[in-house]
Amino acid sequence: MSAKGILVFVCALFLVALTNPFALARKWTDSTGKYAVEAKFVDFKKGTVQLRKEDGTLIRIALEKLSEADQEFVQKSGASGKAEHMAKEFAVDLGGGVMMEMVVIPAGSFMMGDDKSAHDDEKPVHKVNITKPFYLGKYEVT
């Protein structure tokens, strides 16, 4: 793989980790603002959000019972597996006044590679399947 290809791949992995709703625990609040819990997002199916506390306890709560901010987080996560339910674009504040614009990459398939390339790391052409939509930085990071 070329140096540019490696850089793009590493950046993509970083951004997937950065936008992965499963990666970090966060504070979840109910719609009344009275109750809150620190937990990791697990899944969203049939209107129910699943969260896992640090001790392993699984919590299930109806989406509409969460705060508006938490409902937006779930919808941005793409946990439904459908890109049309995800925000098409949003920005991540990396701190220090640095923002990173993100775009949704929908699930699907494409052909990757170039059999005619002078670079062996681009061969052979092969099919790539993206099983779940995810977010990727809109611009290359150098």
N, CA, C and O atoms as a GROMACS GRO file, in nm:
protein
  568
    1MET      N    1   0.085  -0.117   0.000
    1MET     CA    2   0.000   0.000   0.000
    1MET      C    3   0.090   0.123   0.000
    1MET      O    4   0.192   0.126   0.069
    2SER      N    5   0.054   0.224  -0.076
    2SER     CA    6   0.134   0.346  -0.084
    2SER      C    7   0.125   0.424   0.047
    2SER      O    8   0.034   0.400   0.128
    3ALA      N    9   0.219   0.516   0.069
    3ALA     CA   10   0.219   0.597   0.192
    3ALA      C   11   0.090   0.677   0.204
    3ALA      O   12   0.034   0.688   0.314
    4LYS      N   13   0.043   0.732   0.093
    4LYS     CA   14  -0.083   0.807   0.096
    4LYS      C   15  -0.199   0.715   0.133
    4LYS      O   16  -0.287   0.753   0.211
    5GLY      N   17  -0.200   0.596   0.077
    5GLY     CA   18  -0.306   0.499   0.108
    5GLY      C   19  -0.306   0.461   0.255
    5GLY      O   20  -0.413   0.450   0.316
    6ILE      N   21  -0.188   0.442   0.312
    6ILE     CA   22  -0.178   0.409   0.455
    6ILE      C   23  -0.229   0.524   0.540
    6ILE      O   24  -0.304   0.502   0.635
    7LEU      N   25  -0.189   0.646   0.504
    7LEU     CA   26  -0.234   0.763   0.578
    7LEU      C   27  -0.386   0.776   0.575
    7LEU      O   28  -0.449   0.801   0.678
    8VAL      N   29  -0.444   0.760   0.458
    8VAL     CA   30  -0.590   0.770   0.445
    8VAL      C   31  -0.656   0.661   0.528
    8VAL      O   32  -0.756   0.686   0.596
    9PHE      N   33  -0.602   0.538   0.524
    9PHE     CA   34  -0.659   0.427   0.600
    9PHE      C   35  -0.651   0.454   0.750
    9PHE      O   36  -0.749   0.433   0.822
   10VAL      N   37  -0.537   0.502   0.799
   10VAL     CA   38  -0.520   0.531   0.942
   10VAL      C   39  -0.615   0.642   0.985
   10VAL      O   40  -0.677   0.633   1.090
   11CYS      N   41  -0.626   0.746   0.903
   11CYS     CA   42  -0.719   0.855   0.934
   11CYS      C   43  -0.863   0.805   0.937
   11CYS      O   44  -0.940   0.844   1.024
   12ALA      N   45  -0.898   0.719   0.845
   12ALA     CA   46  -1.033   0.663   0.842
   12ALA      C   47  -1.060   0.583   0.968
   12ALA      O   48  -1.168   0.595   1.027
   13LEU      N   49  -0.965   0.501   1.010
   13LEU     CA   50  -0.982   0.424   1.134
   13LEU      C   51  -0.999   0.516   1.254
   13LEU      O   52  -1.084   0.492   1.339
   14PHE      N   53  -0.918   0.622   1.260
   14PHE     CA   54  -0.928   0.719   1.368
   14PHE      C   55  -1.066   0.782   1.371
   14PHE      O   56  -1.128   0.794   1.477
   15LEU      N   57  -1.115   0.823   1.255
   15LEU     CA   58  -1.244   0.890   1.249
   15LEU      C   59  -1.359   0.796   1.281
   15LEU      O   60  -1.457   0.837   1.343
   16VAL      N   61  -1.348   0.671   1.239
   16VAL     CA   62  -1.451   0.574   1.273
   16VAL      C   63  -1.454   0.555   1.424
   16VAL      O   64  -1.561   0.552   1.485
   17ALA      N   65  -1.335   0.544   1.487
   17ALA     CA   66  -1.328   0.531   1.633
   17ALA      C   67  -1.383   0.655   1.700
   17ALA      O   68  -1.453   0.646   1.801
   18LEU      N   69  -1.352   0.773   1.644
   18LEU     CA   70  -1.396   0.899   1.702
   18LEU      C   71  -1.548   0.911   1.699
   18LEU      O   72  -1.607   0.963   1.794
   19THR      N   73  -1.609   0.864   1.594
   19THR     CA   74  -1.754   0.879   1.579
   19THR      C   75  -1.830   0.752   1.616
   19THR      O   76  -1.952   0.746   1.600
   20ASN      N   77  -1.760   0.653   1.665
   20ASN     CA   78  -1.824   0.528   1.702
   20ASN      C   79  -1.901   0.544   1.832
   20ASN      O   80  -1.840   0.569   1.936
   21PRO      N   81  -2.033   0.532   1.830
   21PRO     CA   82  -2.111   0.550   1.951
   21PRO      C   83  -2.086   0.443   2.056
   21PRO      O   84  -2.126   0.460   2.171
   22PHE      N   85  -2.022   0.332   2.019
   22PHE     CA   86  -1.996   0.224   2.113
   22PHE      C   87  -1.869   0.248   2.194
   22PHE      O   88  -1.848   0.183   2.296
   23ALA      N   89  -1.785   0.340   2.148
   23ALA     CA   90  -1.650   0.354   2.202
   23ALA      C   91  -1.646   0.406   2.346
   23ALA      O   92  -1.570   0.352   2.427
   24LEU      N   93  -1.722   0.507   2.380
   24LEU     CA   94  -1.709   0.572   2.509
   24LEU      C   95  -1.841   0.578   2.583
   24LEU      O   96  -1.948   0.588   2.523
   25ALA      N   97  -1.831   0.570   2.716
   25ALA     CA   98  -1.950   0.590   2.798
   25ALA      C   99  -1.983   0.738   2.796
   25ALA      O  100  -1.894   0.823   2.781
   26ARG      N  101  -2.109   0.769   2.810
   26ARG     CA  102  -2.153   0.908   2.817
   26ARG      C  103  -2.270   0.918   2.911
   26ARG      O  104  -2.330   0.816   2.948
   27LYS      N  105  -2.304   1.038   2.950
   27LYS     CA  106  -2.417   1.059   3.041
   27LYS      C  107  -2.546   1.063   2.960
   27LYS      O  108  -2.559   1.142   2.866
   28TRP      N  109  -2.640   0.978   2.996
   28TRP     CA  110  -2.772   0.971   2.933
   28TRP      C  111  -2.874   1.028   3.030
   28TRP      O  112  -2.870   0.996   3.149
   29THR      N  113  -2.966   1.112   2.980
   29THR     CA  114  -3.065   1.177   3.065
   29THR      C  115  -3.204   1.150   3.010
   29THR      O  116  -3.225   1.148   2.889
   30ASP      N  117  -3.299   1.131   3.102
   30ASP     CA  118  -3.437   1.111   3.057
   30ASP      C  119  -3.498   1.245   3.015
   30ASP      O  120  -3.439   1.350   3.038
   31SER      N  121  -3.615   1.239   2.952
   31SER     CA  122  -3.677   1.359   2.896
   31SER      C  123  -3.718   1.460   3.003
   31SER      O  124  -3.736   1.578   2.971
   32THR      N  125  -3.734   1.418   3.129
   32THR     CA  126  -3.770   1.511   3.236
   32THR      C  127  -3.647   1.580   3.294
   32THR      O  128  -3.658   1.683   3.360
   33GLY      N  129  -3.529   1.523   3.270
   33GLY     CA  130  -3.406   1.579   3.326
   33GLY      C  131  -3.380   1.536   3.469
   33GLY      O  132  -3.282   1.577   3.529
   34LYS      N  133  -3.469   1.452   3.526
   34LYS     CA  134  -3.455   1.409   3.665
   34LYS      C  135  -3.357   1.294   3.682
   34LYS      O  136  -3.290   1.284   3.785
   35TYR      N  137  -3.349   1.207   3.584
   35TYR     CA  138  -3.268   1.086   3.597
   35TYR      C  139  -3.157   1.086   3.493
   35TYR      O  140  -3.176   1.126   3.378
   36ALA      N  141  -3.039   1.040   3.536
   36ALA     CA  142  -2.925   1.031   3.444
   36ALA      C  143  -2.844   0.907   3.480
   36ALA      O  144  -2.844   0.862   3.594
   37VAL      N  145  -2.775   0.852   3.378
   37VAL     CA  146  -2.691   0.735   3.399
   37VAL      C  147  -2.570   0.744   3.307
   37VAL      O  148  -2.581   0.791   3.194
   38GLU      N  149  -2.456   0.700   3.355
   38GLU     CA  150  -2.335   0.693   3.274
   38GLU      C  151  -2.333   0.554   3.212
   38GLU      O  152  -2.330   0.454   3.284
   39ALA      N  153  -2.335   0.546   3.079
   39ALA     CA  154  -2.341   0.417   3.011
   39ALA      C  155  -2.292   0.429   2.868
   39ALA      O  156  -2.284   0.538   2.812
   40LYS      N  157  -2.260   0.313   2.810
   40LYS     CA  158  -2.222   0.306   2.669
   40LYS      C  159  -2.345   0.271   2.586
   40LYS      O  160  -2.430   0.193   2.629
   41PHE      N  161  -2.352   0.329   2.469
   41PHE     CA  162  -2.458   0.298   2.374
   41PHE      C  163  -2.432   0.158   2.318
   41PHE      O  164  -2.320   0.128   2.277
   42VAL      N  165  -2.534   0.074   2.316
   42VAL     CA  166  -2.520  -0.062   2.263
   42VAL      C  167  -2.592  -0.076   2.130
   42VAL      O  168  -2.532  -0.116   2.030
   43ASP      N  169  -2.722  -0.043   2.128
   43ASP     CA  170  -2.799  -0.064   2.006
   43ASP      C  171  -2.930   0.014   2.013
   43ASP      O  172  -2.970   0.062   2.119
   44PHE      N  173  -2.995   0.024   1.899
   44PHE     CA  174  -3.127   0.086   1.888
   44PHE      C  175  -3.209   0.005   1.791
   44PHE      O  176  -3.177  -0.001   1.672
   45LYS      N  177  -3.314  -0.058   1.841
   45LYS     CA  178  -3.403  -0.139   1.757
   45LYS      C  179  -3.547  -0.119   1.801
   45LYS      O  180  -3.577  -0.114   1.920
   46LYS      N  181  -3.634  -0.107   1.703
   46LYS     CA  182  -3.778  -0.101   1.727
   46LYS      C  183  -3.814   0.002   1.833
   46LYS      O  184  -3.899  -0.023   1.919
   47GLY      N  185  -3.750   0.120   1.827
   47GLY     CA  186  -3.783   0.229   1.918
   47GLY      C  187  -3.723   0.219   2.056
   47GLY      O  188  -3.750   0.305   2.141
   48THR      N  189  -3.643   0.115   2.082
   48THR     CA  190  -3.583   0.096   2.214
   48THR      C  191  -3.431   0.110   2.207
   48THR      O  192  -3.365   0.048   2.123
   49VAL      N  193  -3.378   0.192   2.297
   49VAL     CA  194  -3.234   0.214   2.306
   49VAL      C  195  -3.179   0.120   2.413
   49VAL      O  196  -3.236   0.107   2.521
   50GLN      N  197  -3.067   0.054   2.381
   50GLN     CA  198  -3.001  -0.033   2.478
   50GLN      C  199  -2.869   0.032   2.519
   50GLN      O  200  -2.789   0.073   2.435
   51LEU      N  201  -2.848   0.042   2.651
   51LEU     CA  202  -2.728   0.100   2.709
   51LEU      C  203  -2.665  -0.001   2.803
   51LEU      O  204  -2.735  -0.085   2.860
   52ARG      N  205  -2.532   0.006   2.820
   52ARG     CA  206  -2.464  -0.083   2.913
   52ARG      C  207  -2.382   0.000   3.010
   52ARG      O  208  -2.294   0.076   2.971
   53LYS      N  209  -2.414  -0.017   3.140
   53LYS     CA  210  -2.338   0.051   3.244
   53LYS      C  211  -2.202  -0.017   3.261
   53LYS      O  212  -2.182  -0.128   3.212
   54GLU      N  213  -2.110   0.051   3.329
   54GLU     CA  214  -1.975  -0.002   3.347
   54GLU      C  215  -1.975  -0.138   3.417
   54GLU      O  216  -1.888  -0.221   3.391
   55ASP      N  217  -2.072  -0.160   3.507
   55ASP     CA  218  -2.078  -0.288   3.579
   55ASP      C  219  -2.140  -0.400   3.495
   55ASP      O  220  -2.155  -0.513   3.543
   56GLY      N  221  -2.177  -0.368   3.369
   56GLY     CA  222  -2.233  -0.469   3.279
   56GLY      C  223  -2.384  -0.471   3.272
   56GLY      O  224  -2.441  -0.540   3.188
   57THR      N  225  -2.450  -0.398   3.360
   57THR     CA  226  -2.596  -0.393   3.361
   57THR      C  227  -2.648  -0.335   3.230
   57THR      O  228  -2.602  -0.230   3.184
   58LEU      N  229  -2.742  -0.405   3.169
   58LEU     CA  230  -2.803  -0.362   3.044
   58LEU      C  231  -2.931  -0.284   3.074
   58LEU      O  232  -3.015  -0.331   3.151
   59ILE      N  233  -2.944  -0.168   3.016
   59ILE     CA  234  -3.062  -0.082   3.036
   59ILE      C  235  -3.133  -0.069   2.902
   59ILE      O  236  -3.070  -0.046   2.799
   60ARG      N  237  -3.265  -0.083   2.903
   60ARG     CA  238  -3.345  -0.063   2.783
   60ARG      C  239  -3.444   0.049   2.813
   60ARG      O  240  -3.512   0.049   2.915
   61ILE      N  241  -3.450   0.146   2.719
   61ILE     CA  242  -3.540   0.260   2.738
   61ILE      C  243  -3.596   0.303   2.603
   61ILE      O  244  -3.525   0.303   2.502
   62ALA      N  245  -3.723   0.341   2.602
   62ALA     CA  246  -3.786   0.389   2.479
   62ALA      C  247  -3.720   0.519   2.436
   62ALA      O  248  -3.692   0.605   2.520
   63LEU      N  249  -3.693   0.533   2.307
   63LEU     CA  250  -3.625   0.651   2.254
   63LEU      C  251  -3.693   0.779   2.298
   63LEU      O  252  -3.625   0.874   2.337
   64GLU      N  253  -3.826   0.784   2.293
   64GLU     CA  254  -3.897   0.908   2.324
   64GLU      C  255  -3.887   0.947   2.472
   64GLU      O  256  -3.922   1.060   2.508
   65LYS      N  257  -3.839   0.856   2.558
   65LYS     CA  258  -3.823   0.887   2.700
   65LYS      C  259  -3.686   0.949   2.730
   65LYS      O  260  -3.660   0.989   2.843
   66LEU      N  261  -3.600   0.957   2.628
   66LEU     CA  262  -3.468   1.019   2.646
   66LEU      C  263  -3.475   1.168   2.616
   66LEU      O  264  -3.568   1.215   2.550
   67SER      N  265  -3.376   1.243   2.664
   67SER     CA  266  -3.367   1.386   2.635
   67SER      C  267  -3.353   1.406   2.484
   67SER      O  268  -3.317   1.314   2.411
   68GLU      N  269  -3.383   1.527   2.437
   68GLU     CA  270  -3.371   1.556   2.294
   68GLU      C  271  -3.228   1.534   2.245
   68GLU      O  272  -3.207   1.481   2.136
   69ALA      N  273  -3.129   1.575   2.327
   69ALA     CA  274  -2.989   1.558   2.287
   69ALA      C  275  -2.953   1.410   2.273
   69ALA      O  276  -2.880   1.373   2.181
   70ASP      N  277  -3.005   1.327   2.363
   70ASP     CA  278  -2.976   1.184   2.355
   70ASP      C  279  -3.048   1.119   2.236
   70ASP      O  280  -2.994   1.029   2.172
   71GLN      N  281  -3.169   1.165   2.207
   71GLN     CA  282  -3.239   1.114   2.089
   71GLN      C  283  -3.161   1.147   1.962
   71GLN      O  284  -3.151   1.064   1.872
   72GLU      N  285  -3.107   1.269   1.956
   72GLU     CA  286  -3.027   1.310   1.840
   72GLU      C  287  -2.901   1.224   1.829
   72GLU      O  288  -2.863   1.184   1.720
   73PHE      N  289  -2.837   1.196   1.942
   73PHE     CA  290  -2.717   1.111   1.943
   73PHE      C  291  -2.749   0.974   1.885
   73PHE      O  292  -2.673   0.923   1.802
   74VAL      N  293  -2.859   0.914   1.928
   74VAL     CA  294  -2.898   0.782   1.878
   74VAL      C  295  -2.922   0.786   1.729
   74VAL      O  296  -2.878   0.697   1.656
   75GLN      N  297  -2.990   0.889   1.682
   75GLN     CA  298  -3.020   0.898   1.539
   75GLN      C  299  -2.894   0.922   1.457
   75GLN      O  300  -2.884   0.873   1.345
   76LYS      N  301  -2.797   0.996   1.511
   76LYS     CA  302  -2.670   1.017   1.441
   76LYS      C  303  -2.585   0.891   1.440
   76LYS      O  304  -2.500   0.875   1.352
   77SER      N  305  -2.607   0.802   1.534
   77SER     CA  306  -2.524   0.682   1.545
   77SER      C  307  -2.545   0.586   1.429
   77SER      O  308  -2.457   0.507   1.398
   78GLY      N  309  -2.661   0.593   1.366
   78GLY     CA  310  -2.688   0.502   1.255
   78GLY      C  311  -2.714   0.360   1.303
   78GLY      O  312  -2.705   0.266   1.224
   79ALA      N  313  -2.747   0.343   1.429
   79ALA     CA  314  -2.766   0.210   1.485
   79ALA      C  315  -2.881   0.136   1.420
   79ALA      O  316  -2.887   0.013   1.425
   80SER      N  317  -2.972   0.208   1.358
   80SER     CA  318  -3.082   0.142   1.289
   80SER      C  319  -3.031   0.070   1.165
   80SER      O  320  -3.103  -0.010   1.104
   81GLY      N  321  -2.905   0.101   1.126
   81GLY     CA  322  -2.847   0.038   1.009
   81GLY      C  323  -2.892   0.101   0.879
   81GLY      O  324  -2.867   0.047   0.771
   82LYS      N  325  -2.960   0.215   0.887
   82LYS     CA  326  -3.010   0.281   0.767
   82LYS      C  327  -2.956   0.423   0.762
   82LYS      O  328  -2.983   0.503   0.851
   83ALA      N  329  -2.881   0.454   0.658
   83ALA     CA  330  -2.818   0.585   0.645
   83ALA      C  331  -2.921   0.697   0.636
   83ALA      O  332  -2.892   0.810   0.674
   84GLU      N  333  -3.041   0.668   0.586
   84GLU     CA  334  -3.139   0.774   0.572
   84GLU      C  335  -3.186   0.826   0.708
   84GLU      O  336  -3.243   0.935   0.715
   85HIS      N  337  -3.163   0.750   0.816
   85HIS     CA  338  -3.199   0.796   0.950
   85HIS      C  339  -3.086   0.874   1.016
   85HIS      O  340  -3.102   0.926   1.126
   86MET      N  341  -2.971   0.881   0.948
   86MET     CA  342  -2.855   0.949   1.004
   86MET      C  343  -2.846   1.090   0.948
   86MET      O  344  -2.889   1.116   0.835
   87ALA      N  345  -2.788   1.181   1.026
   87ALA     CA  346  -2.760   1.315   0.973
   87ALA      C  347  -2.663   1.299   0.857
   87ALA      O  348  -2.567   1.222   0.867
   88LYS      N  349  -2.685   1.370   0.749
   88LYS     CA  350  -2.597   1.358   0.632
   88LYS      C  351  -2.460   1.418   0.661
   88LYS      O  352  -2.359   1.368   0.612
   89GLU      N  353  -2.456   1.524   0.739
   89GLU     CA  354  -2.330   1.588   0.776
   89GLU      C  355  -2.342   1.648   0.915
   89GLU      O  356  -2.452   1.684   0.958
   90PHE      N  357  -2.231   1.658   0.986
   90PHE     CA  358  -2.225   1.731   1.112
   90PHE      C  359  -2.078   1.761   1.140
   90PHE      O  360  -1.990   1.710   1.071
   91ALA      N  361  -2.052   1.843   1.240
   91ALA     CA  362  -1.915   1.880   1.273
   91ALA      C  363  -1.881   1.831   1.414
   91ALA      O  364  -1.966   1.834   1.503
   92VAL      N  365  -1.758   1.788   1.433
   92VAL     CA  366  -1.708   1.743   1.562
   92VAL      C  367  -1.610   1.848   1.612
   92VAL      O  368  -1.518   1.888   1.540
   93ASP      N  369  -1.629   1.893   1.736
   93ASP     CA  370  -1.536   1.989   1.796
   93ASP      C  371  -1.420   1.910   1.856
   93ASP      O  372  -1.438   1.836   1.953
   94LEU      N  373  -1.301   1.926   1.797
   94LEU     CA  374  -1.182   1.856   1.844
   94LEU      C  375  -1.109   1.934   1.953
   94LEU      O  376  -1.006   1.889   2.003
   95GLY      N  377  -1.162   2.050   1.989
   95GLY     CA  378  -1.100   2.134   2.090
   95GLY      C  379  -1.005   2.235   2.029
   95GLY      O  380  -0.960   2.217   1.915
   96GLY      N  381  -0.975   2.339   2.103
   96GLY     CA  382  -0.882   2.440   2.056
   96GLY      C  383  -0.930   2.513   1.932
   96GLY      O  384  -0.848   2.562   1.854
   97GLY      N  385  -1.061   2.520   1.911
   97GLY     CA  386  -1.115   2.589   1.794
   97GLY      C  387  -1.108   2.507   1.666
   97GLY      O  388  -1.137   2.559   1.558
   98VAL      N  389  -1.069   2.380   1.676
   98VAL     CA  390  -1.058   2.294   1.558
   98VAL      C  391  -1.187   2.214   1.541
   98VAL      O  392  -1.230   2.144   1.633
   99MET      N  393  -1.247   2.226   1.424
   99MET     CA  394  -1.369   2.150   1.393
   99MET      C  395  -1.339   2.054   1.279
   99MET      O  396  -1.261   2.086   1.189
  100MET      N  397  -1.401   1.936   1.283
  100MET     CA  398  -1.386   1.840   1.175
  100MET      C  399  -1.525   1.811   1.118
  100MET      O  400  -1.614   1.766   1.189
  101GLU      N  401  -1.541   1.839   0.990
  101GLU     CA  402  -1.669   1.812   0.924
  101GLU      C  403  -1.677   1.665   0.888
  101GLU      O  404  -1.582   1.608   0.832
  102MET      N  405  -1.790   1.602   0.920
  102MET     CA  406  -1.811   1.460   0.895
  102MET      C  407  -1.926   1.442   0.798
  102MET      O  408  -2.021   1.521   0.797
  103VAL      N  409  -1.919   1.336   0.718
  103VAL     CA  410  -2.026   1.300   0.625
  103VAL      C  411  -2.059   1.152   0.644
  103VAL      O  412  -1.973   1.072   0.682
  104VAL      N  413  -2.184   1.115   0.617
  104VAL     CA  414  -2.225   0.976   0.632
  104VAL      C  415  -2.180   0.896   0.509
  104VAL      O  416  -2.194   0.940   0.395
  105ILE      N  417  -2.126   0.777   0.536
  105ILE     CA  418  -2.093   0.680   0.430
  105ILE      C  419  -2.198   0.570   0.442
  105ILE      O  420  -2.199   0.497   0.541
  106PRO      N  421  -2.286   0.556   0.343
  106PRO     CA  422  -2.394   0.459   0.356
  106PRO      C  423  -2.346   0.315   0.339
  106PRO      O  424  -2.240   0.289   0.282
  107ALA      N  425  -2.425   0.223   0.390
  107ALA     CA  426  -2.397   0.081   0.369
  107ALA      C  427  -2.411   0.051   0.220
  107ALA      O  428  -2.487   0.117   0.149
  108GLY      N  429  -2.338  -0.048   0.174
  108GLY     CA  430  -2.345  -0.085   0.034
  108GLY      C  431  -2.219  -0.156  -0.010
  108GLY      O  432  -2.138  -0.197   0.075
  109SER      N  433  -2.200  -0.173  -0.139
  109SER     CA  434  -2.084  -0.242  -0.194
  109SER      C  435  -2.021  -0.159  -0.305
  109SER      O  436  -2.089  -0.081  -0.373
  110PHE      N  437  -1.890  -0.176  -0.322
  110PHE     CA  438  -1.821  -0.112  -0.433
  110PHE      C  439  -1.697  -0.195  -0.468
  110PHE      O  440  -1.650  -0.276  -0.388
  111MET      N  441  -1.645  -0.172  -0.587
  111MET     CA  442  -1.524  -0.239  -0.631
  111MET      C  443  -1.404  -0.150  -0.598
  111MET      O  444  -1.405  -0.031  -0.628
  112MET      N  445  -1.301  -0.209  -0.537
  112MET     CA  446  -1.184  -0.134  -0.495
  112MET      C  447  -1.060  -0.194  -0.561
  112MET      O  448  -1.049  -0.316  -0.575
  113GLY      N  449  -0.967  -0.107  -0.600
  113GLY     CA  450  -0.841  -0.153  -0.657
  113GLY      C  451  -0.829  -0.114  -0.803
  113GLY      O  452  -0.919  -0.053  -0.861
  114ASP      N  453  -0.712  -0.151  -0.861
  114ASP     CA  454  -0.684  -0.117  -1.000
  114ASP      C  455  -0.586  -0.220  -1.055
  114ASP      O  456  -0.467  -0.217  -1.022
  115ASP      N  457  -0.634  -0.310  -1.138
  115ASP     CA  458  -0.549  -0.414  -1.196
  115ASP      C  459  -0.445  -0.357  -1.292
  115ASP      O  460  -0.344  -0.423  -1.318
  116LYS      N  461  -0.468  -0.237  -1.345
  116LYS     CA  462  -0.376  -0.176  -1.441
  116LYS      C  463  -0.272  -0.086  -1.374
  116LYS      O  464  -0.188  -0.028  -1.441
  117SER      N  465  -0.279  -0.074  -1.243
  117SER     CA  466  -0.189   0.015  -1.171
  117SER      C  467  -0.045  -0.038  -1.171
  117SER      O  468  -0.022  -0.158  -1.177
  118ALA      N  469   0.049   0.054  -1.164
  118ALA     CA  470   0.191   0.018  -1.152
  118ALA      C  471   0.222  -0.022  -1.008
  118ALA      O  472   0.329  -0.078  -0.981
  119HIS      N  473   0.133   0.007  -0.916
  119HIS     CA  474   0.153  -0.024  -0.775
  119HIS      C  475   0.086  -0.158  -0.739
  119HIS      O  476  -0.035  -0.174  -0.753
  120ASP      N  477   0.166  -0.254  -0.696
  120ASP     CA  478   0.113  -0.385  -0.662
  120ASP      C  479   0.012  -0.382  -0.548
  120ASP      O  480  -0.076  -0.468  -0.539
  121ASP      N  481   0.024  -0.281  -0.459
  121ASP     CA  482  -0.066  -0.276  -0.344
  121ASP      C  483  -0.208  -0.235  -0.382
  121ASP      O  484  -0.296  -0.234  -0.296
  122GLU      N  485  -0.231  -0.202  -0.506
  122GLU     CA  486  -0.366  -0.167  -0.552
  122GLU      C  487  -0.433  -0.282  -0.626
  122GLU      O  488  -0.544  -0.267  -0.677
  123LYS      N  489  -0.366  -0.398  -0.633
  123LYS     CA  490  -0.418  -0.514  -0.703
  123LYS      C  491  -0.455  -0.622  -0.602
  123LYS      O  492  -0.395  -0.625  -0.495
  124PRO      N  493  -0.546  -0.706  -0.631
  124PRO     CA  494  -0.638  -0.708  -0.744
  124PRO      C  495  -0.762  -0.623  -0.713
  124PRO      O  496  -0.783  -0.581  -0.600
  125VAL      N  497  -0.840  -0.599  -0.816
  125VAL     CA  498  -0.970  -0.535  -0.794
  125VAL      C  499  -1.054  -0.634  -0.713
  125VAL      O  500  -1.059  -0.753  -0.745
  126HIS      N  501  -1.120  -0.584  -0.610
  126HIS     CA  502  -1.202  -0.672  -0.525
  126HIS      C  503  -1.324  -0.597  -0.473
  126HIS      O  504  -1.326  -0.474  -0.466
  127LYS      N  505  -1.425  -0.672  -0.437
  127LYS     CA  506  -1.549  -0.615  -0.387
  127LYS      C  507  -1.535  -0.584  -0.238
  127LYS      O  508  -1.485  -0.667  -0.162
  128VAL      N  509  -1.580  -0.466  -0.197
  128VAL     CA  510  -1.581  -0.425  -0.056
  128VAL      C  511  -1.726  -0.407  -0.015
  128VAL      O  512  -1.802  -0.338  -0.083
  129ASN      N  513  -1.765  -0.468   0.096
  129ASN     CA  514  -1.901  -0.456   0.149
  129ASN      C  515  -1.897  -0.372   0.275
  129ASN      O  516  -1.823  -0.403   0.368
  130ILE      N  517  -1.977  -0.267   0.279
  130ILE     CA  518  -1.993  -0.187   0.401
  130ILE      C  519  -2.128  -0.228   0.458
  130ILE      O  520  -2.233  -0.202   0.399
  131THR      N  521  -2.125  -0.294   0.574
  131THR     CA  522  -2.248  -0.350   0.630
  131THR      C  523  -2.329  -0.252   0.712
  131THR      O  524  -2.451  -0.267   0.724
  132LYS      N  525  -2.263  -0.148   0.769
  132LYS     CA  526  -2.333  -0.046   0.846
  132LYS      C  527  -2.283   0.090   0.803
  132LYS      O  528  -2.164   0.107   0.776
  133PRO      N  529  -2.373   0.188   0.796
  133PRO     CA  530  -2.326   0.322   0.762
  133PRO      C  531  -2.236   0.377   0.874
  133PRO      O  532  -2.249   0.337   0.989
  134PHE      N  533  -2.146   0.468   0.838
  134PHE     CA  534  -2.058   0.529   0.937
  134PHE      C  535  -2.022   0.669   0.891
  134PHE      O  536  -2.050   0.707   0.777
  135TYR      N  537  -1.959   0.745   0.980
  135TYR     CA  538  -1.917   0.880   0.946
  135TYR      C  539  -1.768   0.883   0.916
  135TYR      O  540  -1.689   0.810   0.975
  136LEU      N  541  -1.731   0.970   0.820
  136LEU     CA  542  -1.594   0.986   0.779
  136LEU      C  543  -1.567   1.135   0.763
  136LEU      O  544  -1.657   1.210   0.726
  137GLY      N  545  -1.444   1.177   0.790
  137GLY     CA  546  -1.408   1.317   0.772
  137GLY      C  547  -1.431   1.360   0.628
  137GLY      O  548  -1.398   1.288   0.534
  138LYS      N  549  -1.488   1.477   0.611
  138LYS     CA  550  -1.521   1.528   0.478
  138LYS      C  551  -1.395   1.562   0.398
  138LYS      O  552  -1.394   1.551   0.276
  139TYR      N  553  -1.291   1.604   0.469
  139TYR     CA  554  -1.168   1.645   0.403
  139TYR      C  555  -1.051   1.558   0.451
  139TYR      O  556  -1.049   1.514   0.566
  140GLU      N  557  -0.956   1.535   0.363
  140GLU     CA  558  -0.836   1.457   0.396
  140GLU      C  559  -0.759   1.529   0.505
  140GLU      O  560  -0.746   1.652   0.504
  141VAL      N  561  -0.708   1.452   0.600
  141VAL     CA  562  -0.625   1.506   0.708
  141VAL      C  563  -0.479   1.476   0.674
  141VAL      O  564  -0.443   1.362   0.646
  142THR      N  565  -0.396   1.579   0.678
  142THR     CA  566  -0.254   1.558   0.646
  142THR      C  567  -0.168   1.588   0.767
  142THR      O  568  -0.046   1.576   0.761
   0.00000   0.00000   0.00000
